[in-house]
Amino acid sequence: MSKQGKTISEAVVRRLPIYLQVLNDLHIRDVQTVSSQELGRKLELNPAQIRKDLAYFGEFGRKGVGYDVNYLIEKIRGILKLDQPMRVALAGAGNLGHALCNYSSYLKDNMKITAVFDASPTKIGTRINSLEVLPINCLQDKVREDEIQIGIITVPAGEAQNVADRFVEAGVKGILNFAPVVLKAPEHVRIHYADFTTQLLSLAYYMDKDGHVDHEEMVD
């Protein structure tokens, strides 16, 4: 919900982390201020869209000056709740699970993978960085004990719903699902999908027989 009490579209929320990535890069390069035009060029977005997105949450810029980079980083982090610890659990210690844990270990944000689960006896007890892979049957107790808010699913499609049910029972409020299957969950649990296969196949639609982008088909 925005400052004005209006419901924010999912598209706006999904753009905020993209803005944050660019702002973090500007911060690293010691850039103090940035205009919506400059952000628009970097992101290939209409500057008016950027201003509109940010205006849902408050007035962060000054006309003729632009946005203070550090201030805007702080505000977007607050909007995304990255200014508070956000514990994440991952179910599925395969190659993708390993990759996500390794990536997570380098994140500076407060969102961290703090528990990993798997059903395979050959994986249980092994370690990914500092995390020991726990039996999937321990998921509910561990999630409740550590007050984990988000679950990530990287198990095969046939096991995904069972894992989602365990996460829901344990009290998570959000699930990121990498398995190629649509999950069922109560309305109070938010599910986002990261299905590589679906994305790749849909991308193929825009390619002609020579593998070039078919711009004539790219309509909004």
SELOKE-341374 format. One line per field, with one value per residue: x, y, z of N, C-alpha, C in turn. Coordinates in nm, 4 decimals. Atoms other than C-alpha are relative to their C-alpha. Example, Ala and Ser with C-alpha at 12.3 -4.5 7.8 and 13.67 -1.06 7.14 Angstrom:
<pts>
npx c(0.0890 | -0.0820) $
npy c(-0.1190 | -0.1190) $
npz c(0.0000 | -0.0060) $
capx c(1.2300 | 1.3670) $
capy c(-0.4500 | -0.1060) $
capz c(0.7800 | 0.7140) $
cpx c(0.0900 | -0.0770) $
cpy c(0.1200 | 0.1090) $
cpz c(0.0000 | 0.0730) $
</pts>
This chain:
<pts>
npx c(0.0854 | -0.0804 | 0.0184 | 0.1328 | 0.1006 | 0.0405 | -0.0660 | -0.1086 | -0.0002 | -0.1150 | -0.1021 | -0.0753 | -0.0805 | -0.1082 | -0.0989 | -0.0756 | -0.1341 | -0.0823 | -0.0469 | -0.0963 | -0.1258 | -0.0668 | -0.0389 | -0.1152 | -0.1148 | -0.0353 | -0.0594 | -0.1360 | -0.0805 | 0.0009 | 0.0918 | 0.0816 | 0.1377 | 0.0342 | 0.1314 | 0.0831 | -0.0442 | -0.1189 | 0.0463 | 0.0714 | -0.0975 | -0.0687 | 0.0943 | 0.0824 | 0.1372 | 0.0471 | -0.0217 | 0.1294 | 0.0400 | -0.0802 | 0.0519 | 0.1329 | -0.0199 | -0.0518 | 0.0976 | 0.0968 | -0.0490 | -0.0387 | -0.0734 | -0.1402 | -0.0904 | 0.0198 | 0.0049 | -0.1211 | -0.1155 | 0.0063 | 0.0101 | -0.1192 | -0.0171 | -0.0016 | 0.1322 | 0.0945 | -0.0336 | 0.0556 | 0.1458 | 0.0444 | -0.0261 | 0.1075 | 0.1225 | -0.0138 | -0.0213 | -0.1370 | -0.0635 | 0.0217 | -0.0393 | 0.0991 | -0.0570 | 0.0492 | -0.0352 | -0.0037 | 0.0246 | -0.0565 | -0.1441 | -0.0641 | -0.0892 | 0.0604 | -0.0012 | -0.1374 | -0.0288 | 0.0725 | -0.0643 | -0.1286 | 0.0283 | 0.0541 | -0.1056 | -0.0685 | 0.0935 | -0.0190 | 0.1301 | 0.0369 | 0.0681 | -0.1004 | 0.0394 | -0.0513 | 0.0241 | 0.0111 | 0.0601 | 0.0052 | 0.0525 | -0.0963 | -0.0953 | -0.1369 | -0.0214 | 0.0234 | -0.1231 | -0.1059 | 0.0033 | -0.0108 | -0.0601 | 0.0111 | 0.1306 | 0.0145 | 0.1245 | 0.0841 | 0.1069 | 0.1207 | 0.0974 | -0.0269 | 0.0264 | 0.0984 | -0.0524 | -0.1105 | 0.0559 | 0.0665 | -0.1009 | -0.0814 | 0.0907 | -0.0297 | 0.1174 | 0.0083 | -0.0519 | -0.0380 | 0.0176 | -0.0795 | 0.0142 | 0.0712 | 0.1405 | 0.0867 | -0.0144 | 0.0125 | 0.1208 | -0.0207 | -0.0899 | 0.0768 | 0.0910 | -0.0796 | -0.0308 | 0.1229 | 0.0300 | -0.0986 | 0.0330 | -0.0637 | 0.0932 | -0.0342 | -0.0718 | -0.0572 | 0.0032 | -0.0766 | 0.0486 | 0.0923 | 0.1346 | 0.0799 | 0.0246 | 0.1200 | -0.0303 | 0.1021 | -0.0107 | -0.0922 | -0.1372 | -0.0350 | -0.0875 | -0.0615 | -0.0545 | -0.1243 | -0.0084 | -0.0910 | 0.0499 | 0.1076 | -0.0574 | -0.0783 | 0.0914 | 0.0715 | -0.0967 | -0.0146 | 0.1083 | -0.0402 | -0.1117 | 0.0352 | -0.0674 | -0.1445 | -0.0389 | 0.0017 | 0.1216 | 0.1081 | 0.0512 | 0.1385 | 0.0897 | -0.0172 | 0.0988 | 0.0280) $
npy c(-0.1197 | -0.1207 | -0.1044 | -0.0577 | 0.1012 | 0.0664 | 0.1261 | -0.0119 | 0.1124 | 0.0891 | -0.0494 | -0.1041 | 0.0659 | 0.0737 | -0.0947 | -0.0612 | 0.0586 | -0.0395 | -0.1344 | 0.0125 | 0.0494 | -0.1111 | -0.0973 | 0.0558 | -0.0167 | -0.1420 | -0.0235 | 0.0544 | -0.0920 | -0.1274 | -0.0958 | -0.0547 | -0.0239 | 0.0555 | -0.0438 | 0.1067 | 0.0186 | 0.0856 | 0.1345 | 0.0518 | 0.0425 | 0.1200 | 0.1115 | 0.0002 | -0.0234 | -0.1376 | -0.0699 | -0.0278 | 0.1230 | 0.0082 | -0.1006 | 0.0459 | 0.1138 | -0.0462 | -0.0913 | 0.0789 | 0.0201 | -0.1264 | -0.0933 | 0.0277 | -0.0799 | -0.1454 | -0.0452 | -0.0669 | 0.0573 | 0.1454 | 0.0802 | 0.0293 | 0.1441 | 0.0726 | -0.0136 | 0.0834 | 0.1388 | 0.0241 | 0.0037 | 0.1196 | 0.1136 | 0.0013 | 0.0430 | 0.1441 | 0.0621 | 0.0503 | -0.0636 | 0.0885 | 0.1376 | 0.0820 | 0.1340 | 0.0801 | 0.1417 | 0.0594 | 0.1439 | 0.0544 | -0.0283 | 0.0396 | -0.0992 | -0.1328 | -0.0374 | -0.0395 | -0.1281 | -0.1050 | -0.0191 | -0.0653 | -0.1389 | -0.0650 | -0.0267 | -0.1232 | -0.1119 | -0.0903 | -0.0313 | 0.0781 | 0.1225 | 0.1057 | 0.1404 | 0.0421 | 0.1427 | 0.0768 | 0.1317 | 0.0937 | 0.1323 | 0.1032 | 0.0369 | -0.0318 | -0.1440 | -0.0377 | -0.0010 | -0.0701 | -0.1431 | -0.1006 | -0.1083 | 0.0256 | 0.0598 | 0.1451 | 0.0423 | 0.0679 | 0.0833 | -0.0747 | 0.0191 | -0.0991 | -0.1329 | -0.0789 | -0.0406 | -0.0950 | -0.1260 | -0.0653 | -0.0336 | -0.1121 | -0.1054 | -0.0189 | -0.0597 | 0.0322 | 0.1297 | 0.0181 | 0.1393 | 0.0410 | 0.1448 | 0.0408 | -0.0415 | 0.0929 | -0.0178 | -0.1418 | -0.0307 | 0.0504 | -0.0945 | -0.1233 | 0.0249 | -0.0051 | -0.1408 | -0.0669 | 0.0487 | -0.0580 | -0.1403 | -0.0977 | -0.0910 | -0.0096 | 0.1130 | -0.0146 | 0.1360 | 0.0251 | 0.1227 | -0.0301 | 0.0438 | -0.1006 | 0.0435 | -0.0438 | -0.0515 | -0.0943 | -0.1355 | -0.0840 | 0.0363 | -0.0522 | 0.0895 | -0.0481 | 0.1108 | -0.0239 | 0.1208 | -0.0257 | 0.0637 | -0.0822 | -0.1245 | 0.0290 | 0.0349 | -0.1206 | -0.0810 | 0.0581 | -0.0511 | -0.1251 | 0.0238 | 0.0538 | 0.1264 | -0.0208 | -0.0289 | -0.1428 | -0.0472 | -0.0434 | -0.1225 | -0.0244 | 0.0704 | -0.0520 | -0.1043 | -0.0099) $
npz c(0.0000 | 0.0117 | -0.1006 | 0.0193 | -0.0273 | 0.1230 | 0.0264 | 0.0974 | 0.0929 | -0.0085 | 0.0915 | -0.0700 | -0.1035 | 0.0659 | 0.0517 | -0.1090 | -0.0149 | 0.1143 | -0.0337 | -0.1093 | 0.0558 | 0.0681 | -0.1022 | -0.0720 | 0.0884 | -0.0046 | -0.1319 | 0.0038 | 0.0813 | -0.0726 | 0.0622 | -0.1088 | 0.0445 | 0.1304 | 0.0472 | 0.0565 | 0.1383 | -0.0031 | -0.0352 | 0.1154 | 0.1016 | -0.0469 | -0.0084 | 0.1205 | -0.0433 | 0.0087 | -0.1276 | -0.0630 | -0.0680 | -0.1219 | -0.0938 | -0.0438 | -0.0908 | -0.1282 | -0.0616 | -0.0764 | -0.1364 | -0.0599 | 0.0857 | -0.0312 | 0.0830 | 0.0070 | 0.1382 | 0.0429 | -0.0693 | 0.0124 | -0.1212 | -0.0774 | 0.0198 | -0.1272 | -0.0610 | 0.0734 | -0.0347 | -0.1331 | 0.0064 | 0.0724 | -0.0888 | -0.0990 | 0.0670 | 0.0253 | -0.1312 | -0.0073 | -0.1142 | -0.1139 | 0.0330 | 0.0698 | 0.0079 | 0.1126 | 0.0000 | 0.1337 | 0.0059 | 0.1228 | -0.0051 | 0.1255 | 0.0603 | -0.0086 | -0.1407 | -0.0318 | 0.0644 | -0.0708 | -0.1310 | 0.0230 | 0.0334 | -0.1187 | -0.0972 | 0.0346 | -0.0050 | -0.1125 | -0.0575 | -0.1168 | 0.0410 | 0.0002 | -0.0138 | -0.1305 | -0.0202 | 0.1241 | -0.0250 | 0.1115 | -0.0366 | 0.0379 | -0.1061 | 0.0393 | -0.0144 | -0.1393 | -0.0791 | 0.0728 | -0.0272 | 0.1057 | -0.0776 | -0.1438 | -0.0285 | 0.0085 | 0.0644 | -0.0989 | 0.0580 | 0.0348 | -0.1077 | -0.1044 | 0.0544 | -0.0737 | -0.1308 | 0.0178 | 0.0493 | -0.1138 | -0.1009 | 0.0468 | 0.0481 | 0.1424 | 0.0641 | 0.1429 | 0.0400 | 0.1404 | 0.0405 | 0.1165 | 0.0095 | 0.1214 | 0.0063 | -0.0722 | -0.1452 | -0.0332 | -0.0771 | -0.1358 | -0.0675 | -0.0204 | -0.1119 | -0.1227 | -0.0254 | -0.0421 | -0.1353 | -0.0921 | -0.0200 | 0.0884 | 0.0660 | 0.1415 | 0.0586 | 0.1336 | 0.0533 | 0.1214 | 0.0625 | 0.1113 | -0.0348 | -0.0698 | -0.1371 | -0.0706 | -0.1326 | -0.0480 | 0.0553 | -0.0768 | 0.0366 | 0.1327 | 0.0757 | 0.1227 | 0.0786 | 0.0742 | 0.0825 | 0.1110 | 0.1219 | 0.0544 | 0.0507 | 0.1200 | 0.1078 | 0.0432 | 0.0727 | 0.1330 | 0.0833 | 0.0627 | 0.0898 | 0.1303 | 0.0289 | -0.0032 | -0.1367 | -0.0273 | -0.0651 | 0.0885 | -0.0608 | 0.0398 | -0.0932 | -0.1341 | -0.0265 | -0.1427) $
capx c(0.0000 | 0.1325 | 0.1646 | -0.1600 | -0.3368 | -0.3624 | -0.2841 | 0.0482 | 0.0627 | 0.2962 | 0.4784 | 0.5787 | 0.7016 | 0.9076 | 1.0757 | 1.1890 | 1.4730 | 1.5920 | 1.6073 | 1.7932 | 2.0557 | 2.1331 | 2.1404 | 2.3795 | 2.6089 | 2.5969 | 2.6753 | 2.9811 | 3.1009 | 3.0439 | 2.7682 | 2.5720 | 2.2620 | 2.0810 | 1.7893 | 1.4966 | 1.6281 | 1.9622 | 1.7920 | 1.5697 | 1.8685 | 2.0399 | 1.7270 | 1.5756 | 1.2595 | 1.0499 | 1.1639 | 0.7982 | 0.7373 | 1.0207 | 0.8897 | 0.5386 | 0.6603 | 0.8523 | 0.5741 | 0.3479 | 0.5642 | 0.6473 | 0.8335 | 1.1985 | 1.3401 | 1.3801 | 1.2880 | 1.5963 | 1.8232 | 1.7081 | 1.7324 | 1.9877 | 2.1322 | 2.2015 | 1.8666 | 1.6763 | 1.8650 | 1.7613 | 1.3981 | 1.3675 | 1.5331 | 1.2718 | 0.9862 | 1.1179 | 1.1684 | 1.5399 | 1.6154 | 1.5157 | 1.6334 | 1.4489 | 1.5250 | 1.4861 | 1.4779 | 1.5617 | 1.4246 | 1.6304 | 2.0092 | 2.0817 | 2.2891 | 2.0432 | 2.0111 | 2.3887 | 2.4102 | 2.1452 | 2.3146 | 2.6521 | 2.5007 | 2.3136 | 2.6367 | 2.7620 | 2.4503 | 2.4860 | 2.1133 | 1.9405 | 1.7725 | 1.9706 | 1.9242 | 1.9582 | 1.8393 | 1.8604 | 1.6562 | 1.6599 | 1.5026 | 1.8063 | 2.0113 | 2.3257 | 2.2749 | 2.1500 | 2.4365 | 2.6508 | 2.7322 | 2.6768 | 2.9077 | 2.8217 | 2.4789 | 2.4194 | 2.1620 | 1.8782 | 1.6166 | 1.3017 | 1.1011 | 1.2628 | 1.1414 | 0.8348 | 1.0091 | 1.3165 | 1.1121 | 0.9034 | 1.2057 | 1.4040 | 1.0989 | 1.1726 | 0.9425 | 1.0207 | 1.0678 | 1.2491 | 1.1601 | 1.4171 | 1.2931 | 1.1557 | 0.8039 | 0.6509 | 0.7712 | 0.7055 | 0.3469 | 0.4395 | 0.7237 | 0.4961 | 0.2444 | 0.5202 | 0.6231 | 0.2632 | 0.2081 | 0.5242 | 0.3917 | 0.5915 | 0.4281 | 0.6060 | 0.7357 | 0.9718 | 0.9128 | 1.1714 | 0.9887 | 0.7954 | 0.4544 | 0.1730 | 0.1367 | -0.1719 | -0.1561 | -0.3860 | -0.4522 | -0.2328 | 0.0771 | 0.2360 | 0.3897 | 0.6336 | 0.7548 | 1.1022 | 1.0547 | 1.3542 | 1.1895 | 0.8785 | 1.0840 | 1.3127 | 1.0265 | 0.8397 | 1.1584 | 1.1786 | 0.8486 | 1.0221 | 1.2976 | 1.2736 | 1.4141 | 1.7626 | 1.7582 | 1.7098 | 1.4604 | 1.1283 | 1.0599 | 0.7299 | 0.5907 | 0.7083 | 0.3981 | 0.2995) $
capy c(0.0000 | 0.3455 | 0.6532 | 0.7775 | 0.4523 | 0.3407 | -0.0138 | -0.0337 | -0.2480 | -0.5457 | -0.3883 | -0.0902 | -0.3120 | -0.5211 | -0.2075 | -0.0832 | -0.3404 | -0.2434 | 0.1211 | 0.0151 | -0.1761 | 0.1292 | 0.3579 | 0.1245 | 0.1349 | 0.5156 | 0.5140 | 0.2945 | 0.5464 | 0.8285 | 0.9929 | 1.2237 | 1.3122 | 1.1665 | 1.2895 | 1.0822 | 1.1438 | 0.9860 | 0.6918 | 0.6559 | 0.6381 | 0.3761 | 0.1629 | 0.2393 | 0.3579 | 0.6700 | 0.9214 | 1.0074 | 0.6424 | 0.6517 | 0.9730 | 0.8276 | 0.5040 | 0.6865 | 0.9399 | 0.6582 | 0.6461 | 1.0132 | 1.3117 | 1.2080 | 1.4446 | 1.8188 | 1.9867 | 2.0959 | 1.8997 | 1.5399 | 1.2688 | 1.2439 | 0.8984 | 0.7931 | 0.9258 | 0.7451 | 0.4204 | 0.4469 | 0.5141 | 0.2325 | -0.0102 | 0.0912 | 0.0450 | -0.3034 | -0.3751 | -0.4342 | -0.2149 | -0.5018 | -0.8650 | -1.0955 | -1.4637 | -1.7033 | -2.0836 | -2.2901 | -2.6357 | -2.8296 | -2.8580 | -2.9389 | -2.7353 | -2.4449 | -2.4470 | -2.4346 | -2.1457 | -1.9441 | -2.0014 | -1.9017 | -1.5865 | -1.5082 | -1.5205 | -1.2127 | -1.0004 | -0.6925 | -0.6615 | -0.7999 | -1.0743 | -1.3937 | -1.7659 | -1.9010 | -2.2622 | -2.5279 | -2.8499 | -3.1600 | -3.5068 | -3.6924 | -3.8883 | -3.8153 | -3.4395 | -3.4241 | -3.3307 | -3.1805 | -2.8095 | -2.5193 | -2.2484 | -2.2229 | -2.3881 | -2.7531 | -2.9224 | -3.0352 | -3.3089 | -3.1814 | -3.3224 | -3.0593 | -2.7728 | -2.6699 | -2.6674 | -2.4823 | -2.2195 | -2.1499 | -2.1496 | -1.9035 | -1.6930 | -1.7385 | -1.5303 | -1.6478 | -1.9918 | -2.0755 | -2.3958 | -2.5579 | -2.9177 | -3.1224 | -3.0354 | -3.3472 | -3.2493 | -2.8758 | -2.8708 | -3.0848 | -2.8451 | -2.5441 | -2.6985 | -2.7400 | -2.3765 | -2.2591 | -2.4745 | -2.3280 | -1.9742 | -1.8226 | -1.5271 | -1.5555 | -1.8289 | -1.8028 | -2.1103 | -2.2297 | -2.5569 | -2.5661 | -2.6109 | -2.3846 | -2.4044 | -2.3800 | -2.1717 | -1.9627 | -1.6040 | -1.4630 | -1.6358 | -1.4567 | -1.6801 | -1.5609 | -1.7854 | -1.8060 | -2.0748 | -2.0698 | -2.3070 | -2.0926 | -1.7765 | -1.9391 | -2.0831 | -1.7520 | -1.5770 | -1.8166 | -1.6753 | -1.3475 | -1.5074 | -1.5621 | -1.8682 | -1.7123 | -1.6491 | -1.2731 | -1.0751 | -1.0345 | -0.6702 | -0.6696 | -0.9143 | -0.7114 | -0.5192 | -0.3971) $
capz c(0.0000 | -0.0890 | 0.1266 | -0.0222 | 0.0647 | -0.2966 | -0.3984 | -0.5854 | -0.8970 | -0.9093 | -1.2035 | -0.9884 | -0.7047 | -0.9484 | -1.0839 | -0.7422 | -0.7046 | -1.0539 | -0.9483 | -0.6358 | -0.8362 | -1.0491 | -0.7464 | -0.5638 | -0.8658 | -0.8637 | -0.4918 | -0.5482 | -0.8086 | -0.5567 | -0.7628 | -0.5311 | -0.7359 | -1.0346 | -1.2446 | -1.3670 | -1.7199 | -1.6293 | -1.4615 | -1.7651 | -1.9988 | -1.7863 | -1.7587 | -2.0995 | -1.9275 | -1.9684 | -1.7018 | -1.6405 | -1.5483 | -1.2958 | -1.1389 | -1.1248 | -0.9637 | -0.6920 | -0.6331 | -0.5106 | -0.1969 | -0.1426 | -0.2838 | -0.3017 | -0.5641 | -0.6179 | -0.9445 | -1.1330 | -0.8994 | -0.9160 | -0.6541 | -0.3768 | -0.4466 | -0.0873 | 0.0365 | -0.2400 | -0.1692 | 0.1949 | 0.1065 | -0.1496 | 0.0915 | 0.3471 | 0.0997 | 0.0125 | 0.3853 | 0.3287 | 0.6301 | 0.8583 | 0.8806 | 0.6399 | 0.6902 | 0.3980 | 0.3838 | 0.0765 | -0.0008 | -0.2553 | -0.2187 | -0.5841 | -0.8274 | -0.8344 | -0.4567 | -0.4218 | -0.6668 | -0.4814 | -0.1452 | -0.2862 | -0.4334 | -0.1132 | 0.0876 | -0.0978 | -0.0595 | 0.1578 | 0.2147 | 0.5208 | 0.3176 | 0.3818 | 0.3247 | 0.6778 | 0.6384 | 0.3660 | 0.3436 | 0.1267 | 0.1208 | -0.0173 | 0.2427 | 0.0390 | 0.0795 | 0.4381 | 0.6681 | 0.3920 | 0.4007 | 0.1636 | 0.2899 | 0.6599 | 0.6272 | 0.7048 | 0.4821 | 0.7090 | 0.6522 | 0.4833 | 0.7760 | 0.9986 | 0.7817 | 0.9784 | 1.3178 | 1.1889 | 1.0029 | 1.3126 | 1.5448 | 1.3308 | 1.2366 | 0.8660 | 0.6462 | 0.2914 | 0.1395 | -0.1847 | -0.3693 | -0.6016 | -0.5823 | -0.8767 | -0.9902 | -0.8361 | -0.4889 | -0.5068 | -0.3756 | -0.0747 | 0.0085 | -0.0405 | 0.1992 | 0.4572 | 0.4196 | 0.4508 | 0.7595 | 0.9125 | 0.8649 | 0.5798 | 0.4052 | 0.0693 | -0.1596 | -0.4564 | -0.6708 | -0.9235 | -0.9949 | -1.3265 | -1.1652 | -1.0428 | -0.6660 | -0.4495 | -0.1339 | 0.0881 | -0.0183 | 0.2590 | 0.1121 | -0.1841 | -0.4533 | -0.7195 | -0.9996 | -1.1508 | -1.4142 | -1.6491 | -1.8964 | -1.9392 | -1.9805 | -2.2370 | -2.4395 | -2.4411 | -2.5537 | -2.8476 | -2.9739 | -3.0575 | -3.2647 | -3.6397 | -3.8108 | -3.8208 | -3.4478 | -3.4763 | -3.2762 | -3.4562 | -3.3716 | -3.5576 | -3.3002 | -3.0002 | -2.9068 | -2.5623) $
cpx c(0.0888 | -0.0285 | -0.1390 | -0.1119 | -0.0481 | 0.0778 | 0.1027 | 0.0003 | 0.1276 | 0.1134 | 0.0869 | 0.0934 | 0.1186 | 0.1063 | 0.0874 | 0.1374 | 0.0933 | 0.0544 | 0.1096 | 0.1355 | 0.0793 | 0.0492 | 0.1202 | 0.1269 | 0.0466 | 0.0687 | 0.1448 | 0.0931 | -0.0022 | -0.0792 | -0.0990 | -0.1466 | -0.0208 | -0.1400 | -0.0792 | 0.0384 | 0.1217 | -0.0361 | -0.0708 | 0.0938 | 0.0689 | -0.0900 | -0.0847 | -0.1483 | -0.0344 | 0.0218 | -0.1302 | -0.0493 | 0.0744 | -0.0528 | -0.1349 | 0.0126 | 0.0414 | -0.1003 | -0.1082 | 0.0378 | 0.0451 | 0.0718 | 0.1478 | 0.0976 | -0.0327 | 0.0094 | 0.1259 | 0.1262 | 0.0063 | -0.0116 | 0.1354 | 0.0162 | -0.0079 | -0.1367 | -0.1003 | 0.0274 | -0.0634 | -0.1518 | -0.0502 | 0.0261 | -0.1086 | -0.1316 | 0.0013 | 0.0259 | 0.1392 | 0.0782 | -0.0203 | 0.0366 | -0.1153 | 0.0616 | -0.0703 | 0.0450 | -0.0087 | -0.0207 | 0.0474 | 0.1469 | 0.0717 | 0.0886 | -0.0550 | 0.0004 | 0.1373 | 0.0308 | -0.0678 | 0.0627 | 0.1333 | -0.0191 | -0.0456 | 0.1103 | 0.0726 | -0.0925 | 0.0260 | -0.1328 | -0.0304 | -0.0754 | 0.1035 | -0.0655 | 0.0652 | -0.0231 | -0.0205 | -0.0503 | 0.0053 | -0.0513 | 0.1001 | 0.0974 | 0.1437 | 0.0315 | -0.0169 | 0.1301 | 0.1178 | -0.0149 | 0.0079 | 0.0450 | -0.0112 | -0.1284 | 0.0026 | -0.1343 | -0.0781 | -0.1040 | -0.1255 | -0.1056 | 0.0197 | -0.0436 | -0.0944 | 0.0553 | 0.1073 | -0.0522 | -0.0677 | 0.1034 | 0.0800 | -0.0821 | 0.0319 | -0.1263 | -0.0210 | 0.0606 | 0.0324 | -0.0083 | 0.0807 | -0.0014 | -0.0670 | -0.1491 | -0.0916 | 0.0038 | -0.0344 | -0.1222 | 0.0135 | 0.0886 | -0.0726 | -0.0958 | 0.0739 | 0.0344 | -0.1225 | -0.0349 | 0.0927 | -0.0200 | 0.0704 | -0.1070 | 0.0274 | 0.0799 | 0.0503 | 0.0185 | 0.0766 | -0.0468 | -0.1024 | -0.1400 | -0.0708 | -0.0377 | -0.1325 | 0.0403 | -0.1118 | 0.0267 | 0.1029 | 0.1467 | 0.0246 | 0.0959 | 0.0504 | 0.0681 | 0.1254 | 0.0287 | 0.0855 | -0.0550 | -0.1075 | 0.0550 | 0.0768 | -0.0911 | -0.0766 | 0.0937 | 0.0150 | -0.1064 | 0.0440 | 0.1181 | -0.0492 | 0.0858 | 0.1522 | 0.0498 | 0.0056 | -0.1319 | -0.1005 | -0.0660 | -0.1447 | -0.0980 | 0.0031 | -0.0940 | -0.0346 | -0.1434) $
cpy c(0.1245 | 0.0949 | 0.0600 | -0.1004 | -0.0731 | -0.1312 | 0.0183 | -0.1228 | -0.0819 | 0.0479 | 0.1063 | -0.0627 | -0.0730 | 0.0942 | 0.0593 | -0.0642 | 0.0359 | 0.1406 | -0.0078 | -0.0482 | 0.1131 | 0.1025 | -0.0495 | 0.0136 | 0.1456 | 0.0336 | -0.0472 | 0.0941 | 0.1430 | 0.1086 | 0.0465 | 0.0175 | -0.0597 | 0.0470 | -0.1197 | -0.0249 | -0.0924 | -0.1438 | -0.0645 | -0.0489 | -0.1299 | -0.1227 | -0.0161 | 0.0054 | 0.1468 | 0.0685 | 0.0303 | -0.1219 | -0.0151 | 0.0975 | -0.0431 | -0.1147 | 0.0476 | 0.0882 | -0.0742 | -0.0034 | 0.1289 | 0.0881 | -0.0098 | 0.0886 | 0.1479 | 0.0435 | 0.0784 | -0.0544 | -0.1512 | -0.0679 | -0.0111 | -0.1520 | -0.0769 | 0.0033 | -0.0920 | -0.1486 | -0.0361 | -0.0158 | -0.1255 | -0.1255 | -0.0115 | -0.0479 | -0.1516 | -0.0798 | -0.0632 | 0.0667 | -0.0805 | -0.1425 | -0.0771 | -0.1380 | -0.0824 | -0.1442 | -0.0541 | -0.1502 | -0.0522 | 0.0347 | -0.0517 | 0.1116 | 0.1423 | 0.0495 | 0.0451 | 0.1391 | 0.1153 | 0.0286 | 0.0719 | 0.1470 | 0.0761 | 0.0394 | 0.1308 | 0.1216 | 0.0862 | 0.0342 | -0.0932 | -0.1277 | -0.1099 | -0.1376 | -0.0525 | -0.1482 | -0.0676 | -0.1402 | -0.0866 | -0.1339 | -0.1109 | -0.0304 | 0.0367 | 0.1487 | 0.0472 | -0.0119 | 0.0633 | 0.1505 | 0.0806 | 0.1271 | -0.0346 | -0.0728 | -0.1511 | -0.0338 | -0.0874 | -0.0870 | 0.0825 | -0.0122 | 0.0987 | 0.1404 | 0.0816 | 0.0513 | 0.1066 | 0.1361 | 0.0761 | 0.0496 | 0.1244 | 0.1169 | 0.0374 | 0.0453 | -0.0438 | -0.1379 | -0.0009 | -0.1489 | -0.0279 | -0.1521 | -0.0355 | 0.0324 | -0.0886 | 0.0150 | 0.1420 | 0.0315 | -0.0461 | 0.0956 | 0.1307 | -0.0147 | 0.0064 | 0.1449 | 0.0744 | -0.0389 | 0.0636 | 0.1494 | 0.1002 | 0.0843 | 0.0136 | -0.1200 | 0.0390 | -0.1401 | -0.0108 | -0.1266 | 0.0335 | -0.0541 | 0.1138 | -0.0534 | 0.0537 | 0.0433 | 0.0929 | 0.1407 | 0.0856 | -0.0322 | 0.0437 | -0.0962 | 0.0707 | -0.1171 | 0.0437 | -0.1245 | 0.0286 | -0.0550 | 0.0852 | 0.1277 | -0.0238 | -0.0307 | 0.1218 | 0.0924 | -0.0499 | 0.0511 | 0.1217 | -0.0155 | -0.0507 | -0.1237 | 0.0121 | 0.0339 | 0.1472 | 0.0393 | 0.0457 | 0.1219 | 0.0255 | -0.0669 | 0.0598 | 0.1192 | -0.0037 | -0.0449) $
cpz c(0.0000 | 0.1145 | -0.0085 | 0.0236 | -0.1229 | -0.0167 | -0.1116 | -0.0891 | 0.0161 | -0.0887 | 0.0671 | 0.1025 | -0.0621 | -0.0572 | 0.1107 | 0.0211 | -0.1150 | 0.0223 | 0.1055 | -0.0502 | -0.0653 | 0.1016 | 0.0795 | -0.0834 | -0.0012 | 0.1314 | 0.0039 | -0.0760 | 0.0561 | -0.0716 | 0.1072 | -0.0381 | -0.1385 | -0.0369 | -0.0511 | -0.1455 | -0.0065 | 0.0361 | -0.1185 | -0.1088 | 0.0396 | -0.0049 | -0.1258 | 0.0361 | -0.0191 | 0.1347 | 0.0737 | 0.0766 | 0.1322 | 0.1044 | 0.0562 | 0.0996 | 0.1385 | 0.0736 | 0.0768 | 0.1481 | 0.0678 | -0.1007 | 0.0357 | -0.0780 | 0.0067 | -0.1452 | -0.0345 | 0.0629 | -0.0183 | 0.1343 | 0.0684 | 0.0035 | 0.1317 | 0.0687 | -0.0690 | 0.0241 | 0.1338 | -0.0053 | -0.0719 | 0.0830 | 0.1063 | -0.0590 | -0.0220 | 0.1272 | 0.0122 | 0.1128 | 0.1276 | -0.0404 | -0.0644 | -0.0211 | -0.1073 | 0.0178 | -0.1409 | 0.0096 | -0.1342 | -0.0122 | -0.1243 | -0.0530 | 0.0115 | 0.1439 | 0.0457 | -0.0557 | 0.0737 | 0.1361 | -0.0159 | -0.0348 | 0.1229 | 0.0969 | -0.0287 | 0.0029 | 0.1228 | 0.0667 | 0.1164 | -0.0345 | -0.0191 | 0.0032 | 0.1262 | 0.0288 | -0.1350 | 0.0344 | -0.1257 | 0.0512 | -0.0268 | 0.1130 | -0.0345 | 0.0154 | 0.1436 | 0.0786 | -0.0714 | 0.0248 | -0.1293 | 0.0693 | 0.1485 | 0.0377 | -0.0151 | -0.0639 | 0.0973 | -0.0692 | -0.0256 | 0.1094 | 0.1154 | -0.0408 | 0.0871 | 0.1323 | -0.0141 | -0.0455 | 0.1137 | 0.1011 | -0.0391 | -0.0531 | -0.1448 | -0.0720 | -0.1445 | -0.0255 | -0.1487 | -0.0325 | -0.1257 | -0.0143 | -0.1328 | 0.0086 | 0.0830 | 0.1508 | 0.0443 | 0.0860 | 0.1437 | 0.0797 | 0.0273 | 0.1179 | 0.1338 | 0.0364 | 0.0523 | 0.1437 | 0.1026 | 0.0197 | -0.0889 | -0.0695 | -0.1493 | -0.0455 | -0.1376 | -0.0558 | -0.1314 | -0.0710 | -0.1086 | 0.0250 | 0.0731 | 0.1363 | 0.0531 | 0.1403 | 0.0439 | -0.0519 | 0.0726 | -0.0299 | -0.1443 | -0.0692 | -0.1248 | -0.0688 | -0.0750 | -0.0827 | -0.1233 | -0.1317 | -0.0671 | -0.0608 | -0.1302 | -0.1185 | -0.0500 | -0.0771 | -0.1431 | -0.0970 | -0.0810 | -0.0961 | -0.1360 | -0.0266 | 0.0016 | 0.1394 | 0.0342 | 0.0662 | -0.1048 | 0.0603 | -0.0355 | 0.0963 | 0.1390 | 0.0216 | 0.1470 | 0.0275) $
</pts>
